[in-house]
Amino acid sequence: MRKIDQISFRIILIVSIGLVIWGAIFFTSLSLGLRKAIVNDEFISLEKKVKNVTGLIDYEKNDLLEYLENLSHDEEIDLKDKAKVNEMLNHWCGSHKLTAVAIFDLHSKLLFSINSNSFTKMSEKSAISEAINGQNVAKVTVKDSSVLITAAGLLPVDDGNAVILLQKTISSSDILARYATSLDCNITFFIDDLRVGTTVKDSSGNFLVGTRLNNSKIYDTVYSIGESYRGRSFIIN
């Protein structure tokens, strides 16, 4: 081979190798860029779904407030007829899938209750107090490893008014499954680092309720700093 041909061949070879390397780098960068963009889109989508969950909780609040309003327009209840009152409370509890129902006098004294006789959480006390002042309210209550909506308002009784308190659990598996289906994602409610409600299951098909978060980075970001966490989290094998 002539010397000029050898030089040309080497130049072409070097250029070809350079193009192959550049192409590999370019497509690798493009691939990484696309993957990063896809992951970023997924994070944005999940952040929107978190806000949608808040919207669904607001819907549950409004639903209880509407039910409360309907009860306040019913005929007066004779509190002296204890059997009739308990029958009504059981009916309200069953017809609207409530966790607990209670009646208080206007001094916050518990008169009747179904499924619970302890209403000492700050949100419960606040709801009762605001109801005594004539305002129908609905608040989120964290209680006994559950997340509930607490709604309270005035109820007409034989000698004036009493306070009716309604509670509905929103961390139950059936409600979370409904949320998850509508949003196309898994949902978990934590109290501190304990899963009290989740749609995530183990290999046997059991919900991971009662398990721990076990991720200090997420815990510190959310609880200590008060910010939303964005990233990956290992849940279970």
C-alpha positions in Angstrom: 0.0 0.0 0.0 1.3 3.4 -0.9 2.3 5.8 1.9 -0.5 8.3 1.0 -3.1 5.5 1.0 -1.9 4.3 4.4 -2.2 7.8 5.8 -5.7 8.2 4.3 -6.7 4.8 5.8 -5.5 5.8 9.2 -7.3 9.1 9.1 -10.5 7.5 8.0 -10.1 4.8 10.7 -9.5 7.4 13.4 -12.4 9.5 12.2 -14.6 6.4 12.1 -13.6 5.4 15.6 -14.2 9.0 16.7 -17.7 9.0 15.2 -18.5 5.7 16.8 -17.4 6.9 20.2 -19.2 10.2 19.8 -22.3 8.4 18.6 -22.2 6.1 21.6 -21.7 9.1 24.0 -24.5 11.0 22.3 -27.0 8.2 22.4 -26.1 7.3 25.9 -26.6 10.9 27.0 -29.8 11.0 25.0 -31.0 7.8 26.7 -30.1 9.0 30.2 -31.8 12.3 29.4 -34.9 10.6 28.3 -34.9 8.3 31.3 -34.4 11.4 33.6 -37.2 13.2 31.9 -39.5 10.2 32.3 -38.7 9.8 36.0 -39.2 13.5 36.5 -42.6 13.3 34.8 -43.5 10.4 37.1 -42.5 12.5 40.2 -44.6 15.4 38.9 -47.5 13.0 38.3 -47.3 11.6 41.8 -47.1 15.0 43.4 -50.3 15.9 41.6 -51.9 12.7 42.9 -50.9 13.6 46.5 -52.9 16.8 46.0 -55.8 14.8 44.6 -55.8 12.6 47.7 -56.2 15.8 49.7 -59.1 16.6 47.4 -60.7 13.2 48.1 -60.3 13.8 51.8 -62.1 17.1 51.4 -64.8 15.3 49.5 -65.2 12.9 52.5 -65.4 15.9 54.8 -68.1 17.6 52.7 -70.0 14.3 52.5 -70.2 14.0 56.3 -71.1 17.7 56.6 -74.0 17.1 54.2 -75.2 14.1 56.2 -74.9 16.1 59.4 -77.0 18.9 57.8 -79.7 16.4 56.9 -79.7 15.0 60.5 -80.1 18.5 61.9 -83.3 18.9 60.0 -84.9 15.7 61.3 -87.5 15.8 64.0 -86.5 16.4 67.6 -85.0 13.5 69.4 -86.3 12.5 72.9 -83.1 11.9 74.8 -85.1 10.3 77.6 -86.0 7.4 75.4 -82.6 5.8 75.6 -83.5 2.7 73.6 -84.8 4.8 70.7 -81.7 7.0 70.8 -79.4 4.0 70.6 -81.4 2.5 67.8 -81.1 5.8 65.8 -77.4 6.0 66.4 -76.9 2.4 65.2 -79.0 3.2 62.1 -76.9 6.3 61.3 -73.7 4.4 61.9 -74.8 1.6 59.5 -76.5 3.6 56.8 -73.5 5.9 56.2 -70.7 3.4 57.1 -69.6 5.5 60.1 -66.9 4.4 62.6 -68.5 6.1 65.6 -71.5 8.3 66.5 -71.9 10.3 69.7 -74.2 12.8 71.3 -73.0 15.5 73.8 -74.8 18.1 75.8 -73.9 21.8 75.4 -71.4 21.4 78.2 -69.4 18.8 76.2 -70.7 16.0 78.4 -71.0 12.7 76.6 -74.6 11.4 76.7 -74.7 8.6 74.1 -72.2 6.9 71.9 -71.8 4.0 69.5 -68.4 2.2 69.0 -66.4 4.6 71.0 -66.7 6.4 74.3 -63.4 8.3 74.2 -63.2 11.6 72.3 -60.2 13.3 73.8 -58.2 14.2 70.8 -57.6 17.9 70.1 -59.5 17.8 66.8 -62.5 16.1 68.5 -62.6 18.6 71.3 -62.3 21.4 68.9 -65.1 20.1 66.7 -67.4 19.7 69.7 -66.6 23.2 70.9 -67.2 24.8 67.5 -70.5 22.8 67.2 -71.7 24.2 70.5 -71.1 27.6 69.1 -73.4 26.8 66.2 -70.9 25.8 63.5 -70.9 22.6 61.6 -67.3 21.5 61.2 -65.3 18.5 59.8 -61.7 17.8 60.8 -59.1 15.1 60.3 -58.4 13.1 63.5 -55.5 10.7 64.1 -56.6 8.2 66.7 -55.9 4.6 67.7 -53.8 3.8 64.7 -56.5 5.2 62.3 -57.1 8.3 60.3 -60.7 9.6 60.6 -62.9 12.4 59.6 -64.6 14.0 62.6 -67.7 16.0 61.9 -69.9 17.8 64.5 -72.9 20.1 64.6 -76.0 20.9 66.5 -78.9 18.3 66.8 -82.4 19.3 67.8 -83.5 17.4 70.9 -86.6 17.5 73.1 -85.3 20.3 75.4 -83.3 22.4 72.9 -80.1 21.3 71.2 -77.3 18.8 71.7 -74.1 18.1 69.7 -74.0 15.2 67.3 -70.5 13.9 66.4 -69.9 11.6 63.5 -66.6 9.8 62.6 -65.6 7.9 59.5 -62.3 6.1 59.0 -60.5 7.0 55.8 -57.4 4.8 56.3 -59.3 1.6 55.9 -58.3 -0.7 53.1 -61.6 -0.4 51.1 -61.5 3.4 51.1 -57.8 3.5 50.2 -58.4 0.9 47.4 -61.1 3.2 46.0 -58.7 6.2 46.1 -55.9 4.1 44.5 -58.1 2.9 41.7 -59.3 6.4 40.8 -55.7 7.8 40.9 -53.9 4.7 39.5 -51.3 4.5 42.2 -50.6 2.9 45.6 -51.5 4.9 48.7 -50.3 4.6 52.3 -51.3 6.5 55.4 -48.6 6.8 58.1 -49.0 7.8 61.7 -45.4 8.7 62.6 -43.5 5.9 60.8 -46.2 3.3 61.2 -48.3 2.2 58.2 -51.9 2.4 59.4 -53.5 2.0 56.0 -52.0 1.0 52.7 -52.8 -0.6 49.3 -49.3 -2.2 49.2 -49.3 -5.9 49.7 -46.6 -8.5 50.5 -46.0 -11.6 48.4 -48.8 -13.4 50.2 -51.3 -10.8 49.3 -51.6 -9.2 52.8 -51.7 -5.5 53.2 -48.5 -4.1 54.9 -50.5 -2.5 57.7 -48.5 -2.3 60.9 -45.1 -2.2 59.2 -42.6 0.6 59.6 -41.3 3.1 57.1 -37.7 2.3 57.8 -36.4 5.3 55.8 -34.8 8.1 57.8 -34.4 10.3 54.7 -38.1 10.3 54.0 -39.0 10.6 57.7 -36.6 13.6 58.3 -37.7 15.4 55.1 -41.4 15.1 55.9 -41.6 15.3 59.7 -38.5 17.3 60.6 -38.1 19.7 57.7 -41.8 19.7 56.7 -41.2 19.3 53.0 -42.5 16.8 50.4 -40.1 14.0 49.7 -39.2 13.2 46.1 -37.2 10.0 45.4 -37.3 6.3 45.5 -38.1 4.1 48.4 -37.5 0.4 49.0 -40.7 -1.1 50.5 -40.4 -4.9 50.5 -38.7 -7.7 48.7 
